[in-house]
Amino acid sequence: MGLLFSFFAVTALIVIVFIGVQAAHLHYLFGVIIPYAAFLTFIIGIIYRVVKWGRIPVPFRIPTTAGQEKSLPWIKHNKIDNPFTSLGVIVRMALEVLLFRSLFRNTKTELRDGPKLSYGSTKWLWLGGLAFHWTFLIILIRHFRLFLEPVPIPIEILEALDGFFQVGAPVLYITDLIFLGAVTFLFLRRVIIPQIRYISLAADYFPLFLIGAIGGSGVLMRYFLKTDVVGIKQLTMGLITFSPVVPQGIGIIFYIHLLLVSALFAYFPMSKLMHMAGVFLSPTRNLANNNRAVRHVNPWNYPVKVHTYEEYEDDFRDKMKAVGIPVEKE
């Protein structure tokens, strides 16, 4: 159900562009107003979610660890998996954010003949996730050339490296192929594996369909369908300088691509994609595990009237003696 809903939701977005641009000629709406509104929603939404998460108290250190904690001097501790210092936390976070270290170490469990519980590697998921996120980032950086004039030299170098294996014209970017392959892999994994399909919701399928449609429309626009690149550059420069213009002759495929990107920006703050910012605010990741060295006191503690055993015995001494319960005071 979630799969079909997500598919038709993305299809509806494409149909809306055809109706709005081809039939109603609402070029300014789809080329200027919607992108501005989506970007504003993106910025405000992320700030709201981050501030909301940041205001949640974390009275205790609760890092998730996978190694020996620092204790006695002669016991070797794991400085990365169980960091004791802020430097160790930074290294651990860097490995997690840049290389998905915890996903690399993840394993799968299967019940085989016997019955026997067996463990296996899940490196394909790690490789697919790493390829997806890194190619997405590189493609995003490459798109900065549309919003900057002159184009910075680092972006030109990145484009040259990305198109190193040039095949024909226009230049074939390796990240485009890897990106589409990674999205396809993540989608097929979610559909084919029964356990993953059982727990998948529309919130899991919709981003995959949306991102896949963005990548597909971008590839069509670059390699197959005619697009006015000069007009697109004029439009994007107008957006970034807050002097928007909508040149004539930009193909419908660009407006489809732009609306899908705008939908992703607007959807981002309210979706699971916010793990991009949430990983930095997770107390299971961003805290040093120094509980044995530092006493952490709950800031919510307040004076509580307690009822000691002596007071309890004074209240019930006669009844305790009557049923044979020993007492400290006769």
C-alpha positions as protocol buffer text, in pm:
chain_id: "A"
residue {
  index: 1
  type: MET
  ca { x: 0 y: 0 z: 0 }
}
residue {
  index: 2
  type: GLY
  ca { x: 278 y: 240 z: 92 }
}
residue {
  index: 3
  type: LEU
  ca { x: 466 y: 153 z: -226 }
}
residue {
  index: 4
  type: LEU
  ca { x: 172 y: 232 z: -455 }
}
residue {
  index: 5
  type: PHE
  ca { x: 85 y: 548 z: -264 }
}
residue {
  index: 6
  type: SER
  ca { x: 441 y: 675 z: -295 }
}
residue {
  index: 7
  type: PHE
  ca { x: 461 y: 588 z: -665 }
}
residue {
  index: 8
  type: PHE
  ca { x: 137 y: 766 z: -748 }
}
residue {
  index: 9
  type: ALA
  ca { x: 234 y: 1065 z: -530 }
}
residue {
  index: 10
  type: VAL
  ca { x: 552 y: 1119 z: -733 }
}
residue {
  index: 11
  type: THR
  ca { x: 363 y: 1057 z: -1056 }
}
residue {
  index: 12
  type: ALA
  ca { x: 107 y: 1319 z: -949 }
}
residue {
  index: 13
  type: LEU
  ca { x: 384 y: 1574 z: -903 }
}
residue {
  index: 14
  type: ILE
  ca { x: 500 y: 1513 z: -1260 }
}
residue {
  index: 15
  type: VAL
  ca { x: 146 y: 1542 z: -1393 }
}
residue {
  index: 16
  type: ILE
  ca { x: 99 y: 1869 z: -1204 }
}
residue {
  index: 17
  type: VAL
  ca { x: 400 y: 2013 z: -1385 }
}
residue {
  index: 18
  type: PHE
  ca { x: 261 y: 1913 z: -1724 }
}
residue {
  index: 19
  type: ILE
  ca { x: -73 y: 2073 z: -1645 }
}
residue {
  index: 20
  type: GLY
  ca { x: 75 y: 2385 z: -1486 }
}
residue {
  index: 21
  type: VAL
  ca { x: 346 y: 2455 z: -1742 }
}
residue {
  index: 22
  type: GLN
  ca { x: 222 y: 2308 z: -2068 }
}
residue {
  index: 23
  type: ALA
  ca { x: -148 y: 2385 z: -2031 }
}
residue {
  index: 24
  type: ALA
  ca { x: -173 y: 2679 z: -1789 }
}
residue {
  index: 25
  type: HIS
  ca { x: 167 y: 2837 z: -1873 }
}
residue {
  index: 26
  type: LEU
  ca { x: 245 y: 2899 z: -1506 }
}
residue {
  index: 27
  type: HIS
  ca { x: 619 y: 2922 z: -1567 }
}
residue {
  index: 28
  type: TYR
  ca { x: 678 y: 3183 z: -1297 }
}
residue {
  index: 29
  type: LEU
  ca { x: 494 y: 2977 z: -1037 }
}
residue {
  index: 30
  type: PHE
  ca { x: 695 y: 2660 z: -1104 }
}
residue {
  index: 31
  type: GLY
  ca { x: 1022 y: 2838 z: -1182 }
}
residue {
  index: 32
  type: VAL
  ca { x: 1033 y: 3096 z: -904 }
}
residue {
  index: 33
  type: ILE
  ca { x: 759 y: 3089 z: -640 }
}
residue {
  index: 34
  type: ILE
  ca { x: 760 y: 2716 z: -564 }
}
residue {
  index: 35
  type: PRO
  ca { x: 1143 y: 2689 z: -544 }
}
residue {
  index: 36
  type: TYR
  ca { x: 1159 y: 2989 z: -309 }
}
residue {
  index: 37
  type: ALA
  ca { x: 879 y: 2848 z: -90 }
}
residue {
  index: 38
  type: ALA
  ca { x: 1042 y: 2504 z: -82 }
}
residue {
  index: 39
  type: PHE
  ca { x: 1383 y: 2641 z: 13 }
}
residue {
  index: 40
  type: LEU
  ca { x: 1232 y: 2860 z: 284 }
}
residue {
  index: 41
  type: THR
  ca { x: 1043 y: 2558 z: 422 }
}
residue {
  index: 42
  type: PHE
  ca { x: 1368 y: 2361 z: 414 }
}
residue {
  index: 43
  type: ILE
  ca { x: 1564 y: 2620 z: 613 }
}
residue {
  index: 44
  type: ILE
  ca { x: 1291 y: 2695 z: 868 }
}
residue {
  index: 45
  type: GLY
  ca { x: 1206 y: 2328 z: 910 }
}
residue {
  index: 46
  type: ILE
  ca { x: 1564 y: 2220 z: 975 }
}
residue {
  index: 47
  type: ILE
  ca { x: 1621 y: 2503 z: 1223 }
}
residue {
  index: 48
  type: TYR
  ca { x: 1299 y: 2413 z: 1405 }
}
residue {
  index: 49
  type: ARG
  ca { x: 1384 y: 2043 z: 1429 }
}
residue {
  index: 50
  type: VAL
  ca { x: 1744 y: 2104 z: 1538 }
}
residue {
  index: 51
  type: VAL
  ca { x: 1644 y: 2359 z: 1803 }
}
residue {
  index: 52
  type: LYS
  ca { x: 1369 y: 2126 z: 1928 }
}
residue {
  index: 53
  type: TRP
  ca { x: 1613 y: 1837 z: 1957 }
}
residue {
  index: 54
  type: GLY
  ca { x: 1876 y: 2059 z: 2114 }
}
residue {
  index: 55
  type: ARG
  ca { x: 1640 y: 2167 z: 2392 }
}
residue {
  index: 56
  type: ILE
  ca { x: 1581 y: 1809 z: 2508 }
}
residue {
  index: 57
  type: PRO
  ca { x: 1779 y: 1754 z: 2831 }
}
residue {
  index: 58
  type: VAL
  ca { x: 2032 y: 1472 z: 2841 }
}
residue {
  index: 59
  type: PRO
  ca { x: 2104 y: 1430 z: 3213 }
}
residue {
  index: 60
  type: PHE
  ca { x: 2321 y: 1121 z: 3175 }
}
residue {
  index: 61
  type: ARG
  ca { x: 2584 y: 1004 z: 2932 }
}
residue {
  index: 62
  type: ILE
  ca { x: 2432 y: 718 z: 2733 }
}
residue {
  index: 63
  type: PRO
  ca { x: 2672 y: 647 z: 2445 }
}
residue {
  index: 64
  type: THR
  ca { x: 2624 y: 327 z: 2251 }
}
residue {
  index: 65
  type: THR
  ca { x: 2954 y: 142 z: 2271 }
}
residue {
  index: 66
  type: ALA
  ca { x: 3112 y: -162 z: 2113 }
}
residue {
  index: 67
  type: GLY
  ca { x: 3444 y: -185 z: 2294 }
}
residue {
  index: 68
  type: GLN
  ca { x: 3618 y: -188 z: 2629 }
}
residue {
  index: 69
  type: GLU
  ca { x: 3551 y: 118 z: 2846 }
}
residue {
  index: 70
  type: LYS
  ca { x: 3844 y: 302 z: 3002 }
}
residue {
  index: 71
  type: SER
  ca { x: 3889 y: 179 z: 3358 }
}
residue {
  index: 72
  type: LEU
  ca { x: 4207 y: 52 z: 3523 }
}
residue {
  index: 73
  type: PRO
  ca { x: 4545 y: 154 z: 3377 }
}
residue {
  index: 74
  type: TRP
  ca { x: 4648 y: -201 z: 3281 }
}
residue {
  index: 75
  type: ILE
  ca { x: 4324 y: -274 z: 3095 }
}
residue {
  index: 76
  type: LYS
  ca { x: 4345 y: -158 z: 2734 }
}
residue {
  index: 77
  type: HIS
  ca { x: 4038 y: 37 z: 2629 }
}
residue {
  index: 78
  type: ASN
  ca { x: 3897 y: 107 z: 2285 }
}
residue {
  index: 79
  type: LYS
  ca { x: 3955 y: 476 z: 2211 }
}
residue {
  index: 80
  type: ILE
  ca { x: 3715 y: 491 z: 1915 }
}
residue {
  index: 81
  type: ASP
  ca { x: 3432 y: 247 z: 1987 }
}
residue {
  index: 82
  type: ASN
  ca { x: 3423 y: 354 z: 2352 }
}
residue {
  index: 83
  type: PRO
  ca { x: 3568 y: 706 z: 2352 }
}
residue {
  index: 84
  type: PHE
  ca { x: 3680 y: 857 z: 2680 }
}
residue {
  index: 85
  type: THR
  ca { x: 3778 y: 1201 z: 2549 }
}
residue {
  index: 86
  type: SER
  ca { x: 3624 y: 1460 z: 2318 }
}
residue {
  index: 87
  type: LEU
  ca { x: 3888 y: 1380 z: 2055 }
}
residue {
  index: 88
  type: GLY
  ca { x: 3777 y: 1018 z: 2056 }
}
residue {
  index: 89
  type: VAL
  ca { x: 3416 y: 1129 z: 2010 }
}
residue {
  index: 90
  type: ILE
  ca { x: 3516 y: 1347 z: 1713 }
}
residue {
  index: 91
  type: VAL
  ca { x: 3702 y: 1060 z: 1548 }
}
residue {
  index: 92
  type: ARG
  ca { x: 3412 y: 824 z: 1609 }
}
residue {
  index: 93
  type: MET
  ca { x: 3159 y: 1074 z: 1469 }
}
residue {
  index: 94
  type: ALA
  ca { x: 3378 y: 1140 z: 1165 }
}
residue {
  index: 95
  type: LEU
  ca { x: 3401 y: 770 z: 1085 }
}
residue {
  index: 96
  type: GLU
  ca { x: 3026 y: 734 z: 1134 }
}
residue {
  index: 97
  type: VAL
  ca { x: 2928 y: 1033 z: 920 }
}
residue {
  index: 98
  type: LEU
  ca { x: 3184 y: 991 z: 642 }
}
residue {
  index: 99
  type: LEU
  ca { x: 3221 y: 611 z: 623 }
}
residue {
  index: 100
  type: PHE
  ca { x: 2909 y: 469 z: 798 }
}
residue {
  index: 101
  type: ARG
  ca { x: 3126 y: 264 z: 1033 }
}
residue {
  index: 102
  type: SER
  ca { x: 2843 y: 116 z: 1237 }
}
residue {
  index: 103
  type: LEU
  ca { x: 2666 y: 1 z: 919 }
}
residue {
  index: 104
  type: PHE
  ca { x: 2991 y: -156 z: 798 }
}
residue {
  index: 105
  type: ARG
  ca { x: 3008 y: -360 z: 1119 }
}
residue {
  index: 106
  type: ASN
  ca { x: 2644 y: -463 z: 1104 }
}
residue {
  index: 107
  type: THR
  ca { x: 2553 y: -830 z: 1060 }
}
residue {
  index: 108
  type: LYS
  ca { x: 2245 y: -1020 z: 953 }
}
residue {
  index: 109
  type: THR
  ca { x: 2092 y: -1319 z: 1129 }
}
residue {
  index: 110
  type: GLU
  ca { x: 1924 y: -1615 z: 962 }
}
residue {
  index: 111
  type: LEU
  ca { x: 1753 y: -1925 z: 1099 }
}
residue {
  index: 112
  type: ARG
  ca { x: 1881 y: -2222 z: 901 }
}
residue {
  index: 113
  type: ASP
  ca { x: 1832 y: -2598 z: 913 }
}
residue {
  index: 114
  type: GLY
  ca { x: 1872 y: -2743 z: 1255 }
}
residue {
  index: 115
  type: PRO
  ca { x: 1725 y: -2499 z: 1356 }
}
residue {
  index: 116
  type: LYS
  ca { x: 2047 y: -2305 z: 1379 }
}
residue {
  index: 117
  type: LEU
  ca { x: 2091 y: -1931 z: 1416 }
}
residue {
  index: 118
  type: SER
  ca { x: 2368 y: -1808 z: 1187 }
}
residue {
  index: 119
  type: TYR
  ca { x: 2525 y: -1469 z: 1139 }
}
residue {
  index: 120
  type: GLY
  ca { x: 2643 y: -1318 z: 812 }
}
residue {
  index: 121
  type: SER
  ca { x: 2781 y: -1003 z: 659 }
}
residue {
  index: 122
  type: THR
  ca { x: 2570 y: -717 z: 523 }
}
residue {
  index: 123
  type: LYS
  ca { x: 2845 y: -532 z: 338 }
}
residue {
  index: 124
  type: TRP
  ca { x: 2625 y: -480 z: 31 }
}
residue {
  index: 125
  type: LEU
  ca { x: 2394 y: -256 z: 229 }
}
residue {
  index: 126
  type: TRP
  ca { x: 2692 y: -58 z: 357 }
}
residue {
  index: 127
  type: LEU
  ca { x: 2835 y: -24 z: 7 }
}
residue {
  index: 128
  type: GLY
  ca { x: 2500 y: 78 z: -143 }
}
residue {
  index: 129
  type: GLY
  ca { x: 2436 y: 337 z: 128 }
}
residue {
  index: 130
  type: LEU
  ca { x: 2788 y: 477 z: 100 }
}
residue {
  index: 131
  type: ALA
  ca { x: 2766 y: 502 z: -279 }
}
residue {
  index: 132
  type: PHE
  ca { x: 2424 y: 668 z: -260 }
}
residue {
  index: 133
  type: HIS
  ca { x: 2517 y: 935 z: -8 }
}
residue {
  index: 134
  type: TRP
  ca { x: 2858 y: 1024 z: -154 }
}
residue {
  index: 135
  type: THR
  ca { x: 2739 y: 1046 z: -514 }
}
residue {
  index: 136
  type: PHE
  ca { x: 2440 y: 1252 z: -400 }
}
residue {
  index: 137
  type: LEU
  ca { x: 2680 y: 1494 z: -230 }
}
residue {
  index: 138
  type: ILE
  ca { x: 2909 y: 1518 z: -533 }
}
residue {
  index: 139
  type: ILE
  ca { x: 2617 y: 1578 z: -768 }
}
residue {
  index: 140
  type: LEU
  ca { x: 2485 y: 1848 z: -535 }
}
residue {
  index: 141
  type: ILE
  ca { x: 2825 y: 2020 z: -530 }
}
residue {
  index: 142
  type: ARG
  ca { x: 2847 y: 1998 z: -910 }
}
residue {
  index: 143
  type: HIS
  ca { x: 2513 y: 2180 z: -934 }
}
residue {
  index: 144
  type: PHE
  ca { x: 2663 y: 2480 z: -756 }
}
residue {
  index: 145
  type: ARG
  ca { x: 2807 y: 2583 z: -1092 }
}
residue {
  index: 146
  type: LEU
  ca { x: 2453 y: 2691 z: -1186 }
}
residue {
  index: 147
  type: PHE
  ca { x: 2442 y: 2937 z: -897 }
}
residue {
  index: 148
  type: LEU
  ca { x: 2795 y: 3080 z: -912 }
}
residue {
  index: 149
  type: GLU
  ca { x: 2963 y: 3301 z: -1170 }
}
residue {
  index: 150
  type: PRO
  ca { x: 3247 y: 3257 z: -1230 }
}
residue {
  index: 151
  type: VAL
  ca { x: 3249 y: 2887 z: -1144 }
}
residue {
  index: 152
  type: PRO
  ca { x: 3497 y: 2819 z: -859 }
}
residue {
  index: 153
  type: ILE
  ca { x: 3805 y: 2619 z: -952 }
}
residue {
  index: 154
  type: PRO
  ca { x: 3734 y: 2338 z: -695 }
}
residue {
  index: 155
  type: ILE
  ca { x: 3401 y: 2269 z: -866 }
}
residue {
  index: 156
  type: GLU
  ca { x: 3569 y: 2259 z: -1207 }
}
residue {
  index: 157
  type: ILE
  ca { x: 3827 y: 2014 z: -1072 }
}
residue {
  index: 158
  type: LEU
  ca { x: 3552 y: 1798 z: -923 }
}
residue {
  index: 159
  type: GLU
  ca { x: 3369 y: 1793 z: -1257 }
}
residue {
  index: 160
  type: ALA
  ca { x: 3687 y: 1699 z: -1440 }
}
residue {
  index: 161
  type: LEU
  ca { x: 3751 y: 1410 z: -1203 }
}
residue {
  index: 162
  type: ASP
  ca { x: 3389 y: 1298 z: -1219 }
}
residue {
  index: 163
  type: GLY
  ca { x: 3398 y: 1296 z: -1600 }
}
residue {
  index: 164
  type: PHE
  ca { x: 3744 y: 1140 z: -1623 }
}
residue {
  index: 165
  type: PHE
  ca { x: 3616 y: 843 z: -1823 }
}
residue {
  index: 166
  type: GLN
  ca { x: 3469 y: 1060 z: -2094 }
}
residue {
  index: 167
  type: VAL
  ca { x: 3239 y: 875 z: -2332 }
}
residue {
  index: 168
  type: GLY
  ca { x: 3107 y: 1092 z: -2615 }
}
residue {
  index: 169
  type: ALA
  ca { x: 2946 y: 1429 z: -2565 }
}
residue {
  index: 170
  type: PRO
  ca { x: 2815 y: 1555 z: -2333 }
}
residue {
  index: 171
  type: VAL
  ca { x: 3061 y: 1428 z: -2075 }
}
residue {
  index: 172
  type: LEU
  ca { x: 2937 y: 1121 z: -1894 }
}
residue {
  index: 173
  type: TYR
  ca { x: 2965 y: 1166 z: -1518 }
}
residue {
  index: 174
  type: ILE
  ca { x: 3042 y: 847 z: -1328 }
}
residue {
  index: 175
  type: THR
  ca { x: 2846 y: 968 z: -1025 }
}
residue {
  index: 176
  type: ASP
  ca { x: 2526 y: 979 z: -1234 }
}
residue {
  index: 177
  type: LEU
  ca { x: 2550 y: 607 z: -1309 }
}
residue {
  index: 178
  type: ILE
  ca { x: 2652 y: 510 z: -955 }
}
residue {
  index: 179
  type: PHE
  ca { x: 2376 y: 725 z: -806 }
}
residue {
  index: 180
  type: LEU
  ca { x: 2100 y: 566 z: -1013 }
}
residue {
  index: 181
  type: GLY
  ca { x: 2242 y: 221 z: -945 }
}
residue {
  index: 182
  type: ALA
  ca { x: 2254 y: 285 z: -568 }
}
residue {
  index: 183
  type: VAL
  ca { x: 1896 y: 416 z: -557 }
}
residue {
  index: 184
  type: THR
  ca { x: 1779 y: 113 z: -754 }
}
residue {
  index: 185
  type: PHE
  ca { x: 1962 y: -122 z: -519 }
}
residue {
  index: 186
  type: LEU
  ca { x: 1814 y: 38 z: -207 }
}
residue {
  index: 187
  type: PHE
  ca { x: 1466 y: 23 z: -359 }
}
residue {
  index: 188
  type: LEU
  ca { x: 1494 y: -341 z: -472 }
}
residue {
  index: 189
  type: ARG
  ca { x: 1633 y: -441 z: -133 }
}
residue {
  index: 190
  type: ARG
  ca { x: 1329 y: -289 z: 35 }
}
residue {
  index: 191
  type: VAL
  ca { x: 1091 y: -463 z: -205 }
}
residue {
  index: 192
  type: ILE
  ca { x: 1251 y: -806 z: -245 }
}
residue {
  index: 193
  type: ILE
  ca { x: 1355 y: -892 z: 111 }
}
residue {
  index: 194
  type: PRO
  ca { x: 1033 y: -999 z: 293 }
}
residue {
  index: 195
  type: GLN
  ca { x: 1142 y: -878 z: 637 }
}
residue {
  index: 196
  type: ILE
  ca { x: 1231 y: -532 z: 507 }
}
residue {
  index: 197
  type: ARG
  ca { x: 916 y: -512 z: 294 }
}
residue {
  index: 198
  type: TYR
  ca { x: 701 y: -600 z: 596 }
}
residue {
  index: 199
  type: ILE
  ca { x: 822 y: -303 z: 802 }
}
residue {
  index: 200
  type: SER
  ca { x: 840 y: -54 z: 512 }
}
residue {
  index: 201
  type: LEU
  ca { x: 596 y: 236 z: 507 }
}
residue {
  index: 202
  type: ALA
  ca { x: 512 y: 515 z: 266 }
}
residue {
  index: 203
  type: ALA
  ca { x: 767 y: 728 z: 450 }
}
residue {
  index: 204
  type: ASP
  ca { x: 1033 y: 478 z: 337 }
}
residue {
  index: 205
  type: TYR
  ca { x: 922 y: 441 z: -26 }
}
residue {
  index: 206
  type: PHE
  ca { x: 837 y: 804 z: -104 }
}
residue {
  index: 207
  type: PRO
  ca { x: 1191 y: 944 z: -62 }
}
residue {
  index: 208
  type: LEU
  ca { x: 1330 y: 664 z: -280 }
}
residue {
  index: 209
  type: PHE
  ca { x: 1078 y: 729 z: -557 }
}
residue {
  index: 210
  type: LEU
  ca { x: 1127 y: 1104 z: -530 }
}
residue {
  index: 211
  type: ILE
  ca { x: 1508 y: 1090 z: -532 }
}
residue {
  index: 212
  type: GLY
  ca { x: 1504 y: 833 z: -809 }
}
residue {
  index: 213
  type: ALA
  ca { x: 1276 y: 1055 z: -1017 }
}
residue {
  index: 214
  type: ILE
  ca { x: 1508 y: 1350 z: -956 }
}
residue {
  index: 215
  type: GLY
  ca { x: 1806 y: 1148 z: -1075 }
}
residue {
  index: 216
  type: GLY
  ca { x: 1616 y: 1007 z: -1372 }
}
residue {
  index: 217
  type: SER
  ca { x: 1488 y: 1346 z: -1488 }
}
residue {
  index: 218
  type: GLY
  ca { x: 1837 y: 1493 z: -1447 }
}
residue {
  index: 219
  type: VAL
  ca { x: 1989 y: 1219 z: -1664 }
}
residue {
  index: 220
  type: LEU
  ca { x: 1718 y: 1266 z: -1928 }
}
residue {
  index: 221
  type: MET
  ca { x: 1774 y: 1639 z: -1929 }
}
residue {
  index: 222
  type: ARG
  ca { x: 2151 y: 1608 z: -1964 }
}
residue {
  index: 223
  type: TYR
  ca { x: 2195 y: 1318 z: -2203 }
}
residue {
  index: 224
  type: PHE
  ca { x: 1876 y: 1266 z: -2402 }
}
residue {
  index: 225
  type: LEU
  ca { x: 1635 y: 1560 z: -2415 }
}
residue {
  index: 226
  type: LYS
  ca { x: 1716 y: 1905 z: -2551 }
}
residue {
  index: 227
  type: THR
  ca { x: 1746 y: 2170 z: -2278 }
}
residue {
  index: 228
  type: ASP
  ca { x: 1843 y: 2537 z: -2290 }
}
residue {
  index: 229
  type: VAL
  ca { x: 2142 y: 2536 z: -2055 }
}
residue {
  index: 230
  type: VAL
  ca { x: 2197 y: 2911 z: -2096 }
}
residue {
  index: 231
  type: GLY
  ca { x: 1835 y: 2979 z: -2001 }
}
residue {
  index: 232
  type: ILE
  ca { x: 1864 y: 2752 z: -1697 }
}
residue {
  index: 233
  type: LYS
  ca { x: 2178 y: 2934 z: -1585 }
}
residue {
  index: 234
  type: GLN
  ca { x: 1997 y: 3266 z: -1625 }
}
residue {
  index: 235
  type: LEU
  ca { x: 1705 y: 3139 z: -1417 }
}
residue {
  index: 236
  type: THR
  ca { x: 1923 y: 2997 z: -1137 }
}
residue {
  index: 237
  type: MET
  ca { x: 2139 y: 3309 z: -1120 }
}
residue {
  index: 238
  type: GLY
  ca { x: 1823 y: 3517 z: -1096 }
}
residue {
  index: 239
  type: LEU
  ca { x: 1702 y: 3301 z: -806 }
}
residue {
  index: 240
  type: ILE
  ca { x: 2027 y: 3327 z: -612 }
}
residue {
  index: 241
  type: THR
  ca { x: 2052 y: 3704 z: -661 }
}
residue {
  index: 242
  type: PHE
  ca { x: 1683 y: 3761 z: -575 }
}
residue {
  index: 243
  type: SER
  ca { x: 1614 y: 3909 z: -919 }
}
residue {
  index: 244
  type: PRO
  ca { x: 1422 y: 3619 z: -1070 }
}
residue {
  index: 245
  type: VAL
  ca { x: 1352 y: 3594 z: -1441 }
}
residue {
  index: 246
  type: VAL
  ca { x: 1202 y: 3307 z: -1637 }
}
residue {
  index: 247
  type: PRO
  ca { x: 1360 y: 3283 z: -1984 }
}
residue {
  index: 248
  type: GLN
  ca { x: 1160 y: 3140 z: -2271 }
}
residue {
  index: 249
  type: GLY
  ca { x: 1244 y: 2808 z: -2429 }
}
residue {
  index: 250
  type: ILE
  ca { x: 1334 y: 2603 z: -2119 }
}
residue {
  index: 251
  type: GLY
  ca { x: 1202 y: 2253 z: -2174 }
}
residue {
  index: 252
  type: ILE
  ca { x: 932 y: 2089 z: -1966 }
}
residue {
  index: 253
  type: ILE
  ca { x: 1181 y: 1832 z: -1836 }
}
residue {
  index: 254
  type: PHE
  ca { x: 1361 y: 2108 z: -1646 }
}
residue {
  index: 255
  type: TYR
  ca { x: 1042 y: 2217 z: -1471 }
}
residue {
  index: 256
  type: ILE
  ca { x: 973 y: 1854 z: -1378 }
}
residue {
  index: 257
  type: HIS
  ca { x: 1323 y: 1825 z: -1236 }
}
residue {
  index: 258
  type: LEU
  ca { x: 1289 y: 2155 z: -1051 }
}
residue {
  index: 259
  type: LEU
  ca { x: 952 y: 2069 z: -895 }
}
residue {
  index: 260
  type: LEU
  ca { x: 1079 y: 1730 z: -779 }
}
residue {
  index: 261
  type: VAL
  ca { x: 1381 y: 1895 z: -620 }
}
residue {
  index: 262
  type: SER
  ca { x: 1153 y: 2154 z: -457 }
}
residue {
  index: 263
  type: ALA
  ca { x: 930 y: 1874 z: -324 }
}
residue {
  index: 264
  type: LEU
  ca { x: 1236 y: 1704 z: -175 }
}
residue {
  index: 265
  type: PHE
  ca { x: 1347 y: 2028 z: -6 }
}
residue {
  index: 266
  type: ALA
  ca { x: 1001 y: 2091 z: 139 }
}
residue {
  index: 267
  type: TYR
  ca { x: 959 y: 1727 z: 250 }
}
residue {
  index: 268
  type: PHE
  ca { x: 1307 y: 1697 z: 401 }
}
residue {
  index: 269
  type: PRO
  ca { x: 1251 y: 1856 z: 747 }
}
residue {
  index: 270
  type: MET
  ca { x: 945 y: 1643 z: 823 }
}
residue {
  index: 271
  type: SER
  ca { x: 1089 y: 1312 z: 705 }
}
residue {
  index: 272
  type: LYS
  ca { x: 1335 y: 1045 z: 807 }
}
residue {
  index: 273
  type: LEU
  ca { x: 1590 y: 1224 z: 592 }
}
residue {
  index: 274
  type: MET
  ca { x: 1651 y: 1450 z: 891 }
}
residue {
  index: 275
  type: HIS
  ca { x: 1894 y: 1187 z: 1017 }
}
residue {
  index: 276
  type: MET
  ca { x: 2145 y: 1404 z: 829 }
}
residue {
  index: 277
  type: ALA
  ca { x: 2125 y: 1655 z: 1115 }
}
residue {
  index: 278
  type: GLY
  ca { x: 2000 y: 1420 z: 1386 }
}
residue {
  index: 279
  type: VAL
  ca { x: 2316 y: 1208 z: 1388 }
}
residue {
  index: 280
  type: PHE
  ca { x: 2510 y: 1503 z: 1529 }
}
residue {
  index: 281
  type: LEU
  ca { x: 2260 y: 1549 z: 1812 }
}
residue {
  index: 282
  type: SER
  ca { x: 2230 y: 1185 z: 1914 }
}
residue {
  index: 283
  type: PRO
  ca { x: 2350 y: 1136 z: 2275 }
}
residue {
  index: 284
  type: THR
  ca { x: 2431 y: 776 z: 2192 }
}
residue {
  index: 285
  type: ARG
  ca { x: 2699 y: 903 z: 1952 }
}
residue {
  index: 286
  type: ASN
  ca { x: 2816 y: 1249 z: 2057 }
}
residue {
  index: 287
  type: LEU
  ca { x: 2908 y: 1185 z: 2421 }
}
residue {
  index: 288
  type: ALA
  ca { x: 3226 y: 1054 z: 2575 }
}
residue {
  index: 289
  type: ASN
  ca { x: 3185 y: 751 z: 2797 }
}
residue {
  index: 290
  type: ASN
  ca { x: 3354 y: 870 z: 3117 }
}
residue {
  index: 291
  type: ASN
  ca { x: 3094 y: 746 z: 3365 }
}
residue {
  index: 292
  type: ARG
  ca { x: 3358 y: 566 z: 3573 }
}
residue {
  index: 293
  type: ALA
  ca { x: 3569 y: 880 z: 3607 }
}
residue {
  index: 294
  type: VAL
  ca { x: 3306 y: 1150 z: 3646 }
}
residue {
  index: 295
  type: ARG
  ca { x: 2998 y: 1136 z: 3866 }
}
residue {
  index: 296
  type: HIS
  ca { x: 2697 y: 1261 z: 3675 }
}
residue {
  index: 297
  type: VAL
  ca { x: 2417 y: 1399 z: 3889 }
}
residue {
  index: 298
  type: ASN
  ca { x: 2066 y: 1423 z: 3749 }
}
residue {
  index: 299
  type: PRO
  ca { x: 1983 y: 1795 z: 3725 }
}
residue {
  index: 300
  type: TRP
  ca { x: 1617 y: 1712 z: 3776 }
}
residue {
  index: 301
  type: ASN
  ca { x: 1679 y: 1578 z: 4127 }
}
residue {
  index: 302
  type: TYR
  ca { x: 1490 y: 1763 z: 4400 }
}
residue {
  index: 303
  type: PRO
  ca { x: 1455 y: 1702 z: 4778 }
}
residue {
  index: 304
  type: VAL
  ca { x: 1230 y: 1406 z: 4845 }
}
residue {
  index: 305
  type: LYS
  ca { x: 1096 y: 1311 z: 5188 }
}
residue {
  index: 306
  type: VAL
  ca { x: 1206 y: 956 z: 5254 }
}
residue {
  index: 307
  type: HIS
  ca { x: 1072 y: 702 z: 5502 }
}
residue {
  index: 308
  type: THR
  ca { x: 1369 y: 527 z: 5666 }
}
residue {
  index: 309
  type: TYR
  ca { x: 1362 y: 175 z: 5803 }
}
residue {
  index: 310
  type: GLU
  ca { x: 1390 y: 306 z: 6157 }
}
residue {
  index: 311
  type: GLU
  ca { x: 1078 y: 515 z: 6104 }
}
residue {
  index: 312
  type: TYR
  ca { x: 905 y: 220 z: 5941 }
}
residue {
  index: 313
  type: GLU
  ca { x: 985 y: -2 z: 6238 }
}
residue {
  index: 314
  type: ASP
  ca { x: 864 y: 260 z: 6482 }
}
residue {
  index: 315
  type: ASP
  ca { x: 530 y: 273 z: 6297 }
}
residue {
  index: 316
  type: PHE
  ca { x: 479 y: -104 z: 6275 }
}
residue {
  index: 317
  type: ARG
  ca { x: 689 y: -253 z: 6558 }
}
residue {
  index: 318
  type: ASP
  ca { x: 396 y: -400 z: 6748 }
}
residue {
  index: 319
  type: LYS
  ca { x: 248 y: -561 z: 6438 }
}
residue {
  index: 320
  type: MET
  ca { x: 588 y: -699 z: 6332 }
}
residue {
  index: 321
  type: LYS
  ca { x: 647 y: -855 z: 6675 }
}
residue {
  index: 322
  type: ALA
  ca { x: 296 y: -997 z: 6673 }
}
residue {
  index: 323
  type: VAL
  ca { x: 362 y: -1199 z: 6356 }
}
residue {
  index: 324
  type: GLY
  ca { x: 717 y: -1298 z: 6454 }
}
residue {
  index: 325
  type: ILE
  ca { x: 916 y: -1060 z: 6236 }
}
residue {
  index: 326
  type: PRO
  ca { x: 1247 y: -972 z: 6405 }
}
residue {
  index: 327
  type: VAL
  ca { x: 1296 y: -608 z: 6496 }
}
residue {
  index: 328
  type: GLU
  ca { x: 1610 y: -410 z: 6575 }
}
residue {
  index: 329
  type: LYS
  ca { x: 1460 y: -233 z: 6874 }
}
residue {
  index: 330
  type: GLU
  ca { x: 1248 y: -416 z: 7135 }
}
